[in-house]
C-alpha cells in the first residue's frame, strides 16, 4: 500500500535500541493523506539482518543521511525515540551541513546530546541485559519468554545499547535552525524531565517539551493522539486529518540494500 501522489511531508522515524523500521507501523492508520511515514532500518535487523549491527551513533546517522540526500529533502520531519533521538539529531546535523536541513526535529525518551551516553548496561551478561530491557516494557511478553528469539535479538540489542552508552556529541557543533520538540513519558526511569530543557541549546528556533503517559515506551500509548501531535505543525491548510478508514499510507523500509515498501503490524 502506498500513499498517492507526492507527499506534502515525509515523517522519518528513527527507532529505539533493538527496534526496526516496523516499530512505527502502528502509526500508519493514523497518518493523513499527503503524508509519508518512513521507518529507518538500522543494519542487523529486518531486511538487513545479514549485516553486522552498527556500534556508533554517527556511523548510523551517516548512512541514513546519505540515503536521504539522494531524494527530496525539502519536506523532511524527523522523529527519534531513545537511541533514535540521538541518531535523528546527528542525521539532522549532517543534512544541515549538506545544505538540506529537516523542517522539524522531534526527540523522545532521550536526554540532550551532551547529557546522553554513559552507562555499562551493554557490558551485562545476556540474562541481566535481557531482564533490564524487558523491565522497561519494550519487549512483547511472547518475545520476552522465548529463549530462541532472545538469542537472535540480543547481539543487535547489545550493539545498539553500546552505541547509545558510548555516544558523545562533537565538541563544537552549531545549533540547528529547525525547531526541536521533546516528548517525555511520565515515569520514564531513563530520562529526567527537568533536564529536557537542555535540548533548547541545540536549536536557534522554537523549542518545546510535551509530556505523555506511558513511561519510556509512551510512543505505543494512544498512537492516534501522538501522531496528530507530531503532525500538528506540518499539515498544510485544507488537508483533512486521518480517520480510522484513512489507511492509505506508506511505511518504507529505508536504507536497506534492497529498498521495498511495506505496511506491517508492529513487531
KASUL-V18771 format. One line per field, one symbol per residue. phi: phi as a letter, one per 20 degrees, with the letter a starting at -180 (. if undefined). psi: psi as a letter, one per 30 degrees, with the letter a starting at -180 (. if undefined). burial: 1 if it has 24 or more other ideal C-beta (glycine too) atoms within 12 Angstrom, else 0. A space follows every 50 residues. Layout:
phi: ???
psi: ???
burial: ???
This chain:
phi: .cfemeffbdeeddffgnebgffdfffgfdefgmcdddefdffnblfdff efffcbffffffffggfffedfdececdccdlgffffffffffffgfenc fffbddccmbffgfdemnocgfeffgffffffffffnecfgffgedfffg ffeggfffffffgffefbfffccgffeefccddcegnffecegfefffff febedfcbccdbfplfdffeelfffffffgegedefgnefffcgeedebc ddfemefdebdbccffc
psi: klkkakkfkjjjkjllkflafffgeffefgkllgkkkkkkjllglbggef kkllgkeeeeeeeeeeeeffajgfhkkkjkkbefeeeeeeeeeeeefggi llfkkkkkhklleffalllgefflleeeeeeeeeffggkkeeeegjeeee fefeeeeeeeeeeefgkklkejjkllfllkkkkkjkgjffkjefffffff fgkfakklkkkllgbehfffkifeeeeeeegegfjlkfkllllffigjlk jkilglejklkljllk.
burial: 00100011111111111111111111111111111111111111111100 00111111111111101110101011111111111111111111110001 11111111111110111000110000001101110111100000000001 00111111111111111010000011011111111001011010010110 01100011111101111111101001101110011000000100000011 11111100000111011
